[in-house]
Structure formats: structure tokens, C-alpha cells
Amino acid sequence: MAGQISRRRFLQLTALSTAGAVMVACAPAVSPAAAPGAAPAAVAGEKTNVRFHSRTGVQGDYYTEMAKKFNDENPAINVTVEAFPGENPVYLQKIATMIAGGTIGDAMWAASIHNFYNYAAAKTYAALDDFVAADSYDLTQFYPVGVESCKYEGKLYGLPWIVHPGRHGLYYNKTAFEKAGLDVPSADWTYEDLSKAAVAMTKKDGDKVTQYGFLPETDYFGLVSPIRSFGGDWMNKEGTTMTVDKPEAVAGLKQWEQFYQDLGVSPAGVSGSDKPQIWASGRVIMIQSGYWGQSWGKNNVKDFEWMVAPMPKGPAGSHCMFEFDPNVILASSKVQQQTWEFLKYLSTKDAGVRIAEMGSVPGGRPDVWEDPRLAGYPPHVVFTEIMKTIDPLVLPNNFRSEELFQIATNVLDPVWLGDAKVEDVIADLTSSMQAVLDMPRI
């Protein structure tokens, strides 16, 4: 599938990234004016308007801040950020409607796990190879795996704005561990260690649980950590056959079932928006999240000291999955050259550091992750280490990710609520997902 590379090649690219040893081939050079979709030269004194789409929140605030700085430095271009409220899939539906209606702007934020490969395959995005060649733009400044993943059928359709290892952080209340006289989580922890600590940290008042030990992620990508760490995966590397019913993957799901049902250490029915507060309140001692969980600690935690460790090791080790968010140019844009200038601006080292400082994820460059402004912060260092052994991104070959994500939620939620066992639903889960994989590409 697009962007899918072998694990061996993936790790080779990641290892080479810090040395800048991988050279990325570019298309034959053309002048910027000849780039596809480039606008005619602007009349003296006129500004070229560029519309950029993103979600609201931290990312929307970041793009707005960057657009203002860019406009100040480039008086001939005026970038306007149109940030739409709502998490996925609301944002995705808004973008799809605008594309279908011909009202889409010039550039946008995209996500590897949602709306990148399907639109790249449909040529909705502009290929960037000619722009790269015309500027002799240095792609080796990025993680090579990020550049490779931004390609579809050999063409580059985005710049890897941010990269991260998924929901593989185990955030914990360090103060509570020290008060209980327990060792804090570490990179050497196993799921047995996590289970024992979660039991010890779960408190009751009669039949009512007043403090839970651990809150896992139960969506499709949160479950990547236990499934892969137990030696399985959701699907094969080609993205054509579901493998979640294999014993190793089932064992990973059963570990989550144990937290909710057998051990009773995890609160059921917690919405995503409630997670930062329930952890900050001390009602949950450990919580699974991604790099962005650091902002929960910085912005929400007031009454205890916190830290993060990698998610524990299973029988196959501690595994997660590479993800990236690219910035892309729409093929329909009439101002692609000016838009390209803004994409490059968003991909500078300082811009990559800034988005992490604002509470999202660092830019897709090793020099961003290693920058002293971030590298001196212990939680950041934990994720930097995870990035060194990150596993490849695997997505459905027919791009029907959203349908698979919804099936995973619908079928598995009864397990986390205590109304079913994994073995009761695994056949339905696998067959329903395979039916989606067997459908044509969208």
C-alpha cells in the first residue's frame, strides 16, 4: 500500500536519519514558475492570497501564529488559516464536502491515519517533486521514513510536518507511587509489572472504586501497543487481510479485558475529552496516551508530580506504530508556488520546535527532536528513545480506515464495559473488518 515499507527498511531509514545519510531522489528540476498550478506573476503591489485549512485547538492556534509571522516576512503573500471546529471525523467530513463542492482552499493539514493516502491516490493533492527539484530543497533534513511515507507511487504529496510513535506513553502520578512505596514505571516494565501496580493503586470505599490504577486507550490505535507487543497486528503488512484473530493479537486484547474485567483497575466509559481531567484529579494513577499527553501534565496537573515511561513490554517486546501529519497542497490551487513557500516555512526547525512547545507533537526532523529547547525536558526524552525503534505504519490498502476504526469501537466496547469477552466478539470483529478490506478503494 502507499507509504508502506518493510520493517527492516523502516528501521534502516530511522537509524540513518540522524546522520543525514539517506538521499531522496527528486524529479527533474523545473523553474518555480513552471510548477503545476503555479499562479502568474502578481501585479506589483498586489498580494497573493493563500487559504490553509486545519482543525481548531492547539494546531489551529499554531497555524494562525505561523501564518502571521510568514505574512510579516513575505509581504507579497497573505496566508489565511481557516480552522474548523470538531475532532475527526467532523473535520474530515468538512474537508470532503469542500473538495466535492469545489470550495476547498490551497493547502491543509492532513494525517497519515485518516485522509492522506486516499486523496494522494485520487490526485487531489499536488505532487511536490517539481517544487523540491526547482528549489534544490533538502529533504534529508527530515526523518527519512517520514519522507518515504509521504510518497504515493513514487511521488511526494506532502512534507512530514510532525511525526510521532502513537499512543505509547504510560503517564503516571509519581507522587502517588512514592507515597505508596512502589517503584515507578520504567522502560523495563512488563505487563505483569503494570498489572501489579494497577491493582496496588486501585482503592475502594465499600463497593465504590475511589481511585483507579490504570486507564488504557481503547480505540483502534490505542490497541496497537498491546496487540503488537504480544506479537500480533490488526492486519497484514500489505493492508489486505485482517490478522486480529490470530492468537498473539487476541492475547493483547485479552490483556485489556483483564484490566477492565478481572482486575477492575480501569474505569469504563471515559470519553476522550475527560481523560486529562480524570488523571489530573488523581482518580486515575496511570494513563496511556501519546506525546501530546505531556500537555495534560503541564496544563492540568496541579497537585502532584508526574512523569511518563514507554508502554510495557509484552512477549514480543514494547511495540507501537509510526504516524505522521503532513502539510499538503491541493491540486486545484491556482497559487501553488506561493503555497509551497508557506509549506517550507512550516517545516523549518524553529516551526517544528514551536508546535511541540504549544502542546502538540514535534516537527518531522531529527534536529527538532534533538533541539535543546525540547531535549532538556525528561518526558520528551522518553519519546525520543521510542522513536529510535519505532515500527512501521500499517493501514488498509483500500484506504477505508475510518470504517475500520468505527467497527473496532462498536464491537469491542462491550468488552471494556464488561458485557462480553474478547472470544465472544473476535469472530464478528474480524469478519466485519475483513468485509471492509474487501471493498474497493475509496
CORBELCOR-V216253 format. One record per residue. PHI is phi in whole degrees, -180 to 180 (999 if undefined). Layout:
phi:PHI
phi:PHI
This chain:
phi:999
phi:-61
phi:78
phi:-89
phi:-131
phi:-66
phi:-60
phi:-63
phi:-65
phi:-58
phi:-70
phi:-62
phi:-65
phi:-64
phi:-65
phi:-77
phi:-61
phi:-70
phi:-93
phi:64
phi:-89
phi:-96
phi:-100
phi:-102
phi:-70
phi:-119
phi:-72
phi:-55
phi:-67
phi:-135
phi:-73
phi:-54
phi:-65
phi:-92
phi:-62
phi:-56
phi:81
phi:-67
phi:-80
phi:-63
phi:-57
phi:-71
phi:-66
phi:-52
phi:90
phi:-88
phi:-101
phi:-93
phi:-89
phi:-124
phi:-102
phi:-122
phi:-107
phi:-155
phi:-85
phi:-75
phi:95
phi:-58
phi:-67
phi:-62
phi:-63
phi:-64
phi:-61
phi:-65
phi:-63
phi:-66
phi:-63
phi:-63
phi:-64
phi:-62
phi:-62
phi:-65
phi:-87
phi:-132
phi:-63
phi:-85
phi:-125
phi:-125
phi:-91
phi:-114
phi:-94
phi:-109
phi:-101
phi:-102
phi:-71
phi:105
phi:-77
phi:-62
phi:-92
phi:-61
phi:-60
phi:-62
phi:-68
phi:-61
phi:-63
phi:-60
phi:-65
phi:-68
phi:-64
phi:-64
phi:-89
phi:73
phi:-109
phi:-67
phi:-85
phi:-104
phi:-155
phi:-164
phi:-80
phi:-132
phi:-137
phi:-58
phi:-88
phi:-127
phi:-131
phi:-97
phi:-69
phi:-64
phi:-76
phi:-64
phi:-64
phi:-84
phi:61
phi:-71
phi:-93
phi:-83
phi:-70
phi:-102
phi:-59
phi:-67
phi:-64
phi:-60
phi:-67
phi:-63
phi:-94
phi:48
phi:-70
phi:-83
phi:-79
phi:-73
phi:-73
phi:-93
phi:-58
phi:-55
phi:-65
phi:-68
phi:-64
phi:-61
phi:-73
phi:-83
phi:-100
phi:-134
phi:51
phi:87
phi:-104
phi:-91
phi:-114
phi:-169
phi:-106
phi:-73
phi:-59
phi:-131
phi:-138
phi:-164
phi:-98
phi:79
phi:-92
phi:-116
phi:-104
phi:-106
phi:-82
phi:-144
phi:-83
phi:-64
phi:-61
phi:-66
phi:-63
phi:-65
phi:-64
phi:-84
phi:72
phi:-107
phi:-67
phi:-76
phi:-58
phi:-144
phi:-66
phi:-93
phi:-64
phi:-107
phi:-67
phi:-66
phi:-62
phi:-62
phi:-62
phi:-63
phi:-68
phi:-64
phi:-64
phi:-64
phi:-91
phi:-88
phi:-120
phi:-128
phi:-121
phi:70
phi:-92
phi:-95
phi:-80
phi:-101
phi:-150
phi:-101
phi:-79
phi:-155
phi:-116
phi:-83
phi:-85
phi:-118
phi:-82
phi:-51
phi:-82
phi:-66
phi:-79
phi:-59
phi:-60
phi:-69
phi:-62
phi:-73
phi:-70
phi:-94
phi:100
phi:-111
phi:-161
phi:-65
phi:-150
phi:-72
phi:-66
phi:-81
phi:72
phi:-118
phi:-135
phi:-71
phi:-126
phi:-68
phi:-90
phi:-71
phi:-54
phi:-66
phi:-66
phi:-61
phi:-61
phi:-64
phi:-65
phi:-64
phi:-62
phi:-67
phi:-57
phi:-62
phi:-58
phi:-80
phi:-102
phi:-75
phi:-92
phi:63
phi:-101
phi:-124
phi:-77
phi:-87
phi:73
phi:-84
phi:-77
phi:-60
phi:-69
phi:-88
phi:-62
phi:-59
phi:-74
phi:-67
phi:-74
phi:-65
phi:-75
phi:87
phi:-75
phi:-127
phi:-91
phi:-127
phi:-147
phi:-89
phi:-161
phi:-96
phi:-54
phi:-64
phi:-61
phi:-61
phi:-68
phi:-62
phi:-65
phi:-67
phi:-96
phi:-113
phi:-81
phi:-122
phi:-110
phi:-154
phi:-89
phi:-129
phi:-157
phi:-137
phi:-131
phi:-65
phi:-60
phi:-65
phi:-85
phi:-102
phi:-58
phi:-101
phi:107
phi:-109
phi:-130
phi:-144
phi:-152
phi:-64
phi:-136
phi:-145
phi:-118
phi:-95
phi:-98
phi:-131
phi:-106
phi:-76
phi:-63
phi:-80
phi:-63
phi:-96
phi:-128
phi:-66
phi:-64
phi:-67
phi:-67
phi:-58
phi:-61
phi:-70
phi:-60
phi:-64
phi:-62
phi:-70
phi:-104
phi:-73
phi:-61
phi:-63
phi:-66
phi:-69
phi:-71
phi:-62
phi:-66
phi:-69
phi:-62
phi:-82
phi:115
phi:-102
phi:-122
phi:-64
phi:-61
phi:-84
phi:-128
phi:-57
phi:-70
phi:-73
phi:-62
phi:-96
phi:-64
phi:-57
phi:-64
phi:-110
phi:-68
phi:-84
phi:-103
phi:-52
phi:-60
phi:-62
phi:-61
phi:-59
phi:-74
phi:-62
phi:-67
phi:-61
phi:-62
phi:-72
phi:-127
phi:-63
phi:-93
phi:-66
phi:-76
phi:-128
phi:-132
phi:-62
phi:-64
phi:-97
phi:70
phi:-90
phi:-62
phi:-59
phi:-66
phi:-66
phi:-60
phi:-68
phi:-62
phi:-58
phi:-66
phi:-63
phi:-80
phi:-91
phi:-54
phi:-59
phi:-69
phi:-70
phi:-87
phi:85
phi:-99
phi:-158
phi:-106
phi:-56
phi:-65
phi:-74
phi:-115
phi:-65
phi:-66
phi:-65
phi:-58
phi:-67
phi:-67
phi:-67
phi:-70
phi:-64
phi:-60
phi:-71
phi:-61
phi:-80
phi:-79
phi:-68
phi:-64
phi:-92
